[in-house]
Amino acid sequence: MSYIKYNHHKSFIIKNTSNNSSAEFFLFTQSIVHPKNRQVFAIDIATNFNHNSKENINTEEFFNTISDDFFKELISIQVEELNINKEKINSKGIIASINCPFNLLSDNDFIKKIVSLSKVNIALEITDFKNGVITDSIKKSIEILKSKGHELWLDDFMSEDIPINVLHMLNWDRVKIDKTFIYQNLNNISIMSALHHHVSNNSLKAMIFKGIESDYQHDEISKLNCLCQGFLYRPPFTLGNISELSHKLENTF
């Protein structure tokens, strides 16, 4: 790969060895909960660029040359950080979801590496469907992922960036609904019910509503058989604070 990582206090620096540019990042996570009792079911792992870095980091060049190798390095880092906290994560029986561009599913060796590396249950949240063709390599990667008990999630469904037909393309374990859909349709019972029925027929397990930020949204979504994610339940936090989470319910979600 053309990217390497350096630890830097509570963050890390990824350097592009092809042009010596680099950028600083930090990890954070958000809870995914069962709305009826707010028990944590999963955690969503995300990576943010550190805009406040005072280091001499050539970020402009770095972001101008982002490649698949960068995303592979980023996902590997996230899995490594999850492994550091594997006792806390596994003791609570929760899943850790990680964003993954769709085209990386074509790389069987990379998926094998991630599956072999991970010491916790993960879900790859698939994004960025620039080329929505399902190849034999993609099917093989999904087989590798699921054979070890990991999951495949569709992210940001019902957003402008995700084609509607993507829902039917793969055997999704869970489908995340983009927060803009809730803002626009939460008070329309027929639309919400139709979406719930449609997604339930095209995924193996419960869908997830993103962007829950008010008690009213929570109360309305609680009427559906689903999971929720949003600032209402807890602000984003670091993996080091995962021990503060309550246990996952043993249910069919």
N, C-alpha and C positions, 0 to 999 in steps of 0.2 A: 504494500500500500504506500501511497505517497504522503500519508499523514501520520504523525507520531504525537503522543500525548506527554505532557509534563504536569506533574502535580504542583499546585500553587496555592498553599494554605487551604481554604475551604472550596476553592475552585480548581480548574485545570486549564491548561493552555494546549491547544492543538496547533501544531506547526505543519505547514505545507512544505515538504522537503523539496518540491520541484522549483519553488521560487523564494523559499525562506520566509514567506509571510506567515503570520500567526494571529490567533484570536483567543480571548479568554472567555470561558463559559462556567456556569454553575448549574447544578441539578436541583430541581425541586419536584414535589409530588402533590397530587390532589386526591382526595378521597372519592370513591364511588360507593354509594350507600344504598341500602334498602330503605325506601322512603317511609315505610310504616313504623319503623323503630330507629332509623338512622344508624343501624349497625353497618360497619364497614365491610364491603364485599371485595373491593379491589382498590389498587392505587394506580394512578396515571402518572407515569414518569415523563418529565419534560426537561428540556435543556434551554437555558437562556444565555444569550450573549451578554457579557458583562460590560455595559456601557460606561460604568464608572471606573474601569480599570485605569490605573495610573502608570502601568508598565508601558514600555516603548514597544507597542504591538502594531504590526502593519496589517490592520484589519481590512482596509480598502482592497488591497491586493488579494487578501485571503478570500473575501466573499465574492470577488470577481472570478474566482477560479474553483468554485464549489463543484465537486464531482461525486459520483457514486461512492468513491473511496472514502470521501469525507463522512457520508452517512453510515457507511460500514464501520468506520472508526468510532463514530458517535454511539451507535447502537452497542458496539462491543464495550465501550466505556460504561454505558448505562447498565449493562448486564454485570460487569465487574463490580460496580458499586452496589448493585442489588445483592450480589454474592457476599459482599462484606457484611450485609445485614440479613443474611439468609436465616439465621436462627430466629430473629424477631419476626420476619415475614412468614416463615414456614410454621412457626408456633401459632400464628393467628389464622392460618389457612387461607390467606388472601392471594389474589392474582396481581401481578404487576404488568401493566400494559405499556407498550413502547411503540412509538410511531415508526412506521417503516414505509418508504416509497414503494409503490406497486412494482416497479421494474426490478427491485432487488430480489423479488421472489423468483426471478429467472436464474439466480445464482445459487445452484444447489450446494456448492461447497461452502458458501457463506452461511446459508441456513443451517447446514450441518454443524458448522463451527459454533453458531449461536446456541443451537440446541444442546450441543456437547458442553459448552461453556456454562450454561445457566444452571444454577443450583436451586432456583425457585421456579414456581409455575409462572409462565409469562404468556401474554397475549400480544401478538403483533397487530397493531392498529394500522390498517392499510390506507394510505393517502396517495395523492398525486397520480391520477389515472391519465397520464398523457398518452399512453399507448395501452388500450384496454383489451389487448388480445391475449387470450388464455392459451398458453403454450404447454407442451408436455413437461418442460422444465418447471413451470409454475405449479402444475399439478403435482409433480414430484416433490417440490419444496413443501407444499401444503401437507402432503402425506408424511414427510419427515417431521414436520412440526407437530402434527396431531398424534403421530405414533408415540410420542413421548409425553402425551397428556397436556400439551400446550394448546392455545386457542388462536383463532383467526377472527379479528374484528374488522368491521367496516367503519371508518371514521367519517364524521361530518355529512352523513346522509341527509338529503333534503336541502343541502346548500347548493349554491350556483356552481361550485367547483366539482361536484360529484354527479356524473350522469345517472339518471334514474335506473337505467338498465343494468348498472353495476350490481344492484341488489340480487339479480338473477344469475349473475355470472359465476359465482362461487358459493360454496357451502359455508356461509358465515356462521360462526358460533354466536356472535352478538353484533348488534348494529347500533352505532351511536348516532343520535339525532342532533343535528346542528341546532345551536341555541336560537338562531334567527327564526326557526320554525315555531318554537314555543312563543316567542314574542309576538308573532303574527297570528297565531291560531289557537292559543291556549283557551280562549273563551268560546271556540267553536267545537262543540261536543262531537258533532258528526264527523268533522275533519280529523279530530284527534283519534276518534274510535276507528275511522277508516285506516289511518296510518298504522295504528296498533295492530289491526287485523292483517294488513298487507305485509308488514315487517315480520309479524309472528309466523306467517306462512312461508317466509323465505330465510329464516334463521333458526338455528337449533335451540337457542336459549333466549333469555330475556333481552330486550333492547334497553338502551341507556339514553336518558335525556340529559343533555349538557346544558350548562348555563343556569342552573337553579339558584336564584339569588334572593328570593323573597318567600315568606311563609305562604302567601297566596299561591305562588307557583308550586310550592311543595305540596300543599293541600290538594290541588287539582291533579297533579301528576300521581299522587298517592292512590288515586282511584283506579289507576292502570296497573297491570301486572308488569312492573318494570324496575329498573334501577336508575339512580340519579347521581349527577355530578355537578358541583357548583360551590361558589363562595359561601352559600348559606350554611353549609355543614362545617366547613373549616377553611381558613385561608391556606394557600399553598405553604408547604412545610418541607423541611429537609428529611432525608432518609434517616438521619440520626435521631429524629424525634418520632420514629414510627412506633416505638414502644408505648407511646401515649394513646394509640388507637385502641378502640374496643374490638373484641373478637368478632369474626364473621359468623353469621348464623349458618347453621347446617340446614340448608334447604335446597330447593331445586333450581335456584338461580345460578 
